Structures are given as structure tokens and as C-alpha cells.
Amino acid sequence: MKNLYAKKLGLAFTASAIAVAAFVAGCGKDDDGGEETTNPVMLKNYSATPALLLKKAGFESIEVFSLFSSEDKFEQSPNYIFGGSADGAGVVKNPDGSGYIMMVNNEDNYSVSRITLDNNFKPVKGEYALNSDGGQWRLCSGTMVTPAVHGFGPLYLSAGESAVEAQTHSLNPFTAGLQSNTVTQGFSHWSAENAVPLPKDAYTGKTVVLIGEDADDTSGGQLVLYVSNTVGDLNNGSQYMLKRTDNNQKETDIAVGTSYDVEFVKIENHKTLTGAQIQAMVDPLKAIKFGRVEDVDYRKGGGANSREIYFNVTGQAATVANADKSRTVFGRTYKLVMDVNDPTKGKMECILDGDNDNGPAKDFQNPDNICVTNNYVYIQEDSNTYGAETHDAYIYQYNIATKELKVVLELDHRRNDPKFGATAAKGNWEYGALVDISDVVGIPDTFTLSIQPHTWTGNAFKSPDGGTKRPSESQASQVVVLKGLPR
């Protein structure tokens, strides 16, 4: 968790054939060996850094592989250093058959890494697609967009936040080196956690994108909708904010388990407005003031599932704009079912409430990134600067059918190793994206997971991207692979 408008990333979705991905993994113990498949993807520990994860009871069968970290040297780019705060991510198969491309946001570096992996899924080269001069803002969650899933692309959307005038970048995953002119003008100005296009079967012939605004100021965070009547058009559509049809803007008036009629109300001439001007429209448009909307994802499986949306609101301290506790403090998870014919209408309910001491989410410590499969919602915790955190960050599994909530993974801080910051309090580390890559690599129930071990710092990791805006940034981070996480 950062200062005003700040937070962390990730999101996930599957893709087929020439496809893509973006989201989770881990285990605090080292897992030896690997499994060769006919792809010939070989899942194994390619990194010198142990996976900084612990498996929880009932999920011991998950295999965890440390893919790469900031202390690894890649054979084709020995001078490249992977930046800190790995957050949003996505994977796509290289069309020339030479392996895979992974895009990863290095959040606190304001940069995006482009990692080349061979056909075994071994990382062999790293470079920056954006450095801090191009990234401009803290870059949180990301989404890989592909023709197979979304009907357009491939492109990687990287959301900028931590400033009211921040914007979202659109990058070509197959372009080597630093990219320029990457800002997506049609999405306007938001302190955005993620920008998530819905699958092509959600609304045929349209481009529909959901954006979560990570803001904790007077106007709060918004759930934003972008709609174009042209597939793949990210510049000429209309933009909307979510509101209740009864005009109640107070988040905590949304009771758990109750369904509310909601609609997205249009922001007129949104492309001509500054971020500050857009925020000034929250009250006139009666938009819901959430306590920092974080990551957004849709249910997999196609058909009606593509219009079933889940999003996390991470929460904010009960001070300043939230002194009246009109917004969640420790976080909530919401479900939004969008109308089959009109994406501006739907029904919403809160399914998990971290402020309810007697509810299933009573242990929530600021849910941030989210990954939704056909059957489950995976909810990843952030760190915060308030409240008594009782555990290192969890990943929860919410069963959509039974509504059961289980803890799957916990970050392994390794406080006995001074390298990782032995004196840091619980909850200091957090997750980035959990991404389902099963269809990309051809191995069921396989995910990537970004890990942000914030107290792992050093001069060797200082300003690795060559940009000028974050010269003192010196965090390290890690990406792992999970095999056997149920979809």
C-alpha cells in the first residue's frame, strides 16, 4: 500500500491457441525437479531465489517453482536487472514458435519489463518496454489482450496510478526495446489499478473495458466503464461511472448478500477533461464512493460468465475522507452481473466484507489483486499502514458455487534471513498479479504469480530501468509458477 491513490496489482484471464495470460504462484519451501510436457514446457526452478511462499492446509499438492527474480542473470542479457514490486503481468506465445513473451509491471520503478522465455519456459532475456520516463506513474495491474480471447490485440494494457492525472499504457508485447507514445487516450485520466477488456462474446461487436480507480480522497474510488461500438477501438468510445439507481453513494450502505440495481452513468466529453475535472463529477453523477477500487476480473467459461464481474475494494483507514467509516476499512469483494443486452446496467452485491468480525472474511487485510477462473475467485492481500496485521499476506480461494472461503497461500517473509528484512512487521509484503497461463503453456491449473518483498532491497537493484524519475528505487521482486491450483 502506498500513499494517496497508491496500491498494487494484478489480474488474470485465460487464453487459447495463440493466447495470453496474467496472474499467481508460490511456496516457502524449495521444490526440486520439474515435469516435462509434450510442449515441451518444463516447469522447474530456474531462479536462484527460493519461492517466497508457504502452502496452507488443504493445498499441499500445489507445486511451486521459482521462475526468476531480481538477483538472476539471463544468458542473453547479462546486464539486465529485473525491477522491484512485480505487479501486473501477462504471457503470450511468440508467433514465430521460439517460446514465450512475458510482460511484467515493476510498479515502484514506474516501468514495464519484457521477458523472453524459451520453449521450456526458461527465462533467457530481459529488457524494458517502458522505463520510468515513459511509464510516468506507478504501474499496477496489467492485462494481456489477444484476438483469441478479446477479438483484438495482441497488446498489453498497463494501468498508471498514484496521481489523479495518470493514464493507462498500451504496449505491443512483440516489440523489443523501449516503446513510445503508449498512452491510451480514450481511457482518459484515472489513478487506475487495471483496465480489463471483457471477452469478445460478452457483447458482440463492441469493446467493453472495466477500470478500477484506486483513490482514497474525497471523491473516493470509482468502478469505470468504457464502451466502443467498434471492436478494438480504445480511443473513440464513451466512459461511465458506476452508481446505484437509488443514488446512494455510501459504500457501507451496501449490505453483504443483498443485490442492488446499478447503472453506469455517462461522463460527457470525457476525453476533453482533466483527471481533476472528472473527479469533480462524482457527486453530480451520484457515483458510488468506494474505498480504493483495486483489481477487476471476469468469470471464465464464456457466455454469461463473461458478464459476471468480480472486483476488490482494498479499504482505507478510518480517518480523513473515511472518518465516518462510509467506506470499507479492511476491504471488500464485490460481484457485478452486467445486463445481457446493455453493459451500462446490472446488479451488484458485496460477497465478502473484511469489516465484519463474524463473517468469513474477518481476517481480510486489504484485498488487492484478483484472479477469477470458472469456479473460483482468488483474492490476494495488500499491505497497509494501519491496523494490527496478524499474518503475512494471504491468497484466498472463494468457491463461487458454495461461497466457501479458504486460505491457499501465505507469503514466506523468511525473517531469519537478514537479506529479506528480518525486523519487518507482518503484512509488510504483498502480491502482484496472479495469472492463469494454463492454455498458453498447455498444462492445466498453471499460473504465474508476482511477489513484492518490499524489504528486500540493495544497491544492486538500484534504478535498473535506466529512467530518471525513480533514481533511488532499489527494491527487488520475484515471479513464480504455480502448478495444481484449481481452476
N, C-alpha and C positions, 0 to 999 in steps of 0.2 A: 504494500500500500504506500502511496506517495502522498504529496501534498494536494492542494486543491486541483480537482479534475484528474487526479492521478490514480492509477491502478495497474493491473496486469492482464494477460492474455491468453486467449486461445480459443479454438472452435474446431469442430470436426465434421467430416462427412465422408461418405464412401464414393467411389467412382469405379467404373468398369472399363474393360478393354484398355484404351489409350488413356487411362484415367488419372485420378488425383487423390490427395488426402491432406488432412491437417489436424493432429491431436495425440496421447499419453503413454507412460511406461515406468517401471522401476522395481527395485528390491535392494534392501540394505546389505544383503549378503552377495558375494560374488557367485555367479552361475557359470560353471565351466562348460566347455563343449558347445555344440551347435547342431542344427538339424538341416541337412541338405534337402532341397526340394528339386523337382524337375525343372525349375525356372531358369537358372539354378541358384536362386536366392539362398544364402546360407546365413542364418541368424546365429550370431555369436558375439562375444565381447571383443570389439575392435578397439576400444578405448583403454588408455592406461588408468583412467579414473574408475573406481568401483561405482556401481549403480547406487545412488544415494536414496534408496527406498527400502521400506520394510513391508512385507506382505502380512495382512491381518488374517485372523482366524477365519477359515472357510474359503480362503483364496490362495492357499499354499501351492496349488498346482500351476499358478501363473509362472511362466518363465520370464526372467528379466535379463536383458542384455544391454550393456553399456556401449552405445554406438559411437559417440565422440564427445569431447569436452574441450575446454579452453586450453588445457595443457597438452593436447595431442598435436602432432605434426603430420600433415598429409603429404604423401610421397610426391605428388605433382605440384604442390605449393608449400614448400617448407617454411616460408616466411609468413604465411597466413596464420592469424590468431583468431579463433572463434570468440566473439564478444560475449559480454555478460548478459544476464537477465533474458535468457532464451524464452521467448513467448510464442506468439502465433507461428504456425508452421503449415507447410503443405508439401506433398510429394507427388511428382508426376513422372511417368516413364518417358525416357528420352526417345523421340520418334525414330532416331537412327539405330535403335536397338543396342546402344552402347551402355545402357544402365539407367540410372535414375537421377533426377534433379530434386533437391530439397531446398525450399526457401524457408528461412527462419528469421523472425524479428529478434533483434538484440535490443530490447526495449530501452534500457537506460543509456545505451550508446546512440540512440536515435538512428539506428542503421538496420539494414537487412542483409543477411548472409545468404549466399548461393553455394550450396554444397553439391558436388558431383559424387555419386556413388556408382560403383561398377555393378556388373550383373550379379555379383554375390551379395550386393547391398553393403559393400565395404566402402567407407568414405575415402576418396582418393584425392580430392581437390577442394579447396575453399577460396572464396573471393567475396567481395562486397558488391551487391547490386545497388545499394544506397549506403553512403556514409552519412555522418551527422549533418553535413552541409546540404545534402539532398533530402534527408529524412525530415529535418527541421523540428520535429516534435517527438515526444516519447511514442514509440510504436508498439502497440499492444497486440491484440489478437489479429489473425490473418485468415484468409480463405483462398484456397486454390480453386479456380473456376475452370471447368473443362466442357467441351462440346458434348461429351457423353452424358454428363450429369445435368448441366445447366443450359445447353443449347448454344453456348458461345464460349470464347476463350481459345486456347488456354491463357489465363492471366492470374496473377496473384495480387489480391487486394490486401493492403497493409494499412491498418487504421491508425491515424495520429490522434494523440490526446494530450492532456495536461495544459491545454490552452484553449480559450473559447474560440479562437480563430483557426484551430487545427483543421486539417483536411485528410482525406484518405488517398493513398497512393495506389496506382495500378501498374504492375510490373510484368514484363514478359519473362517467364521462367527460363526460356531458351536463349536469352540474350546474355552473353558474357560481359563482365566488366560493369562499371558504373553506368546507371541509366539516368536519363534526364527527362524533364517535362513529364513527370509521372503523376502529378496531382489530378485527381478525378473531379473536375469542376462541377458536374451535375449533382454530386453529393453535398455540396455546399460546405458550411463551416460548423463542425461539431467537435467536442472533445470525445472522440469516438473510441469505443472499445473494439468494435468489429463492424464490418459491413458484410452481410451474408445474403447472397442471391439465393432464392428458392429454386428447386429443381424445375426443369423445363415442363414437367407435367403438372405443376401446381396451378399455373394459369397460362394456358396455351396461347402462344403469340405475344406474350408480354415479358418484360423484365421486371421482377419484383424483388426488392432488396430490403432487408431489415437492418437497422443500425442501432446499436446501444450507445447511449450517451453517458459517459462516466463523469458525472458532475454532482457536487455536493453543495453548491451555492444556493442563493435564494430561490432561483427558478428550478432547482433540482435537476435530476437526470431524466431524459426522455427515451421512450421507445419510438424510433423514427422509421417511416416507410417511404421508399422511393419506388415509383411505378412509371414505366415507359411502355407504350403500346408497340414498341419495336424491340425484337429480341436482340440482346447485346448492346443496347443503347444505354450508356451510363451518363449521358450529358444533357439530354433534352426532355427528360421526364418530369414528373411532379413530385413534390415532397410533402409529407404529412407528419403530424404528431398524434400519439395515442391519447384518447380521452374516454372517460365513462360517458354514456349517453345521458346520465343524470347530472353531469357537470361537477361531480365531487372530485376534487383534485388531491385529496388527502390519501396518501398511500396506506396508512394504518387503519383506514376505514374499510379496507378490503379484507374481509374475514376469510380465514382459511377454509377451503372446501366449498365456498359459495361462488356460483358463476355469475358474472356481471356482463351486461351488454356493453360493448365498447365499439368505438369507431376511430378511424384516423381522420383528422381534420386538416384540410389543406393549408399549407403555408404559401400564400400568394407571392409570386415573383421571388422564390427562394434564392435563385442564383444571383440576384442583384443585392442581396442582404449580407451584411457582415454577421459574424457569429453573435456579437452583442445585440444586434437588431433582432436576430432570431430568438434569442433568449428573452427579449422584451415582449415577445408574442405569446409566451407560455400562459400567462394569466388571461389575456383576451381570448385565447383559443381554448381555455379551460383544460389544458393538458394535465395529465397525472404527474405529480412531482415525486418521482421515485428517489430513493437514497442511493444514487450511483448505479445506473444500469450497466451491467458488465456484459458478459458474453451471451450470445444468442445462437441457437441451433434449431434445426427442424428434425422431426422424426423420419427415420429412413424406412424404406419399403415401398415407396411410390404411392400414387393415387392420393387418397385423402390424407395419408400420413405426411405428405409433402406440405400440407397446410396446417399441420399440428406443430406449433412452435413452443419452445421452452427457453426461458431466459433467467439469468441470475441477477438479483439486485444485491450488491455486496454489503450495503449498510454504511452508516456513518455515526460518529459519536453523537451523543445526546447533548450537543452544545450548539451555539450559534444558530444556524438555519434550522437545526433539528432539536433545539432546546425544548420544544413542545412534544417531542417524540412523534411527530406527524409522519415520520419516515422510519423504516426499519433501522435498527442499530446493528444487529449481528447478522442480518442477511435473510433473504427470502429467495425461493424459486417459484416462478410463475409458469402457467400453461396458457397459451393463447390458441384458440381454434379459429382460423380465418374462414370467412364465408366462401362457399364453393364458387360463387359467381362474382363476388365483389371483394377484392382484397382490402378495401377500406372498412369492412365491417367484420365483427366477430364476437366471440365470448371468451372471457378471461377469468381465471381463478388462481389464487395462491395455493400451491400444493404443499409447500414446506415453509415453516416460519421459525427462524432461529431465535426469535424473542419469546417464544412460548416455552417456558421452563418445563412444561409437562408434555410437550409434543415430541414427535420422532426426531425433529431437527434441533433439539435443545442444545446439542454440542456444537452447532454451527459457529465457526469463527470466520465470518466473511467469505461466503461463496463467491467465486470469481469466474474462472473458465468453466465451460460446459461442453459436453460431448454427448450427443443423443444418437442411439442406434435404433434398431427396430423395436427392441424390447426394453431397453434401459436408458436412464438418464444418468450420466456420470458427472458429478459435481465436485469441483476442485476448490480447495480453500486458499484464500489470500492471507497475507499477514496484515495486522493492523497496529495502531499505536495507542489503543485504548482498551480497557477491559483486561481481565485476568485470563490469559490464554492457557489452557490446561493441557494442550498436546501440540505436537508439531503437526503441520498441515496434513489433513486427511483428503483422500478421494473417496467419495460416497457413491454407492450404486443405488439408484431408485428404480424399483421394478414398476413399470408402467401399468401392468395388469393387476398386481397385488397391492401396490402402493407401499411395499416394504422398503425400508432404508437400511443399508448395510455399509460398514466401513471396509473398503477394499485395500487401501494402501495408506501408509504414513511416511512422511519424509524422514530419512535417517540422518540426523544432523551430525553424527559422529563427533560428539563433544570431547571425546578422548584424543582427538587429533587436532592439535593447535592450528593446522592449516585451514580448518573449516570454521574457526571462531568458537573456541571452547566455552566462552562465557556468555554466549548469546542466549537470550530468553527463548522459551518455547514459542513456536509460531512465527519465528523470525524469517524463515524461508518460505517459499511458495512455489506453485506450479505455473507453467505456461501451458501451451496447447496440448490437448490430448487428441490425437488424430487417428481415425480408423484407416489403415492402409491395406487392409485385407485383400481387397480387389485389385490393388495396384501391384502387390508383390505375389499374389496368388496363394497366400497362406491364411486360412480362416482365423478370425479372432486375434488379429495382429494390429498393434497400434504403436505410434511413436508418442513420446511424452517429453515435453520440455521441462527442465528443472532450473529454478532460480535460487541457488545457495548464496544469498546476499552477503554473508560474512566471509565468503571465500574470495579474497582479494589479493592483489600483489602487483608489483611494478611490471612484471612480465606480461600482464593483461592490460596495461595502461594504454588507452586511446588506440585500440588495434585497427580501427577502420580508416585512419588517415584523415578524418574530418576535423574541423576546427571548433565545433560547438560543444564538444564534451571532452576537453583535453585532459581532465583529471579522472575520468571514469576508468575504474580498474577492477571491476568485478569479473568473476569467471562464471561459467554456467555449463550445463550438460544436457544432452539429448539421449534418451534410452529407448529401447524397443520392448514392448510387452507382447508376449505370445500366450494365448489361452484366456484372455479377458473376454468374457461372454458378450456377444453382440445381441 
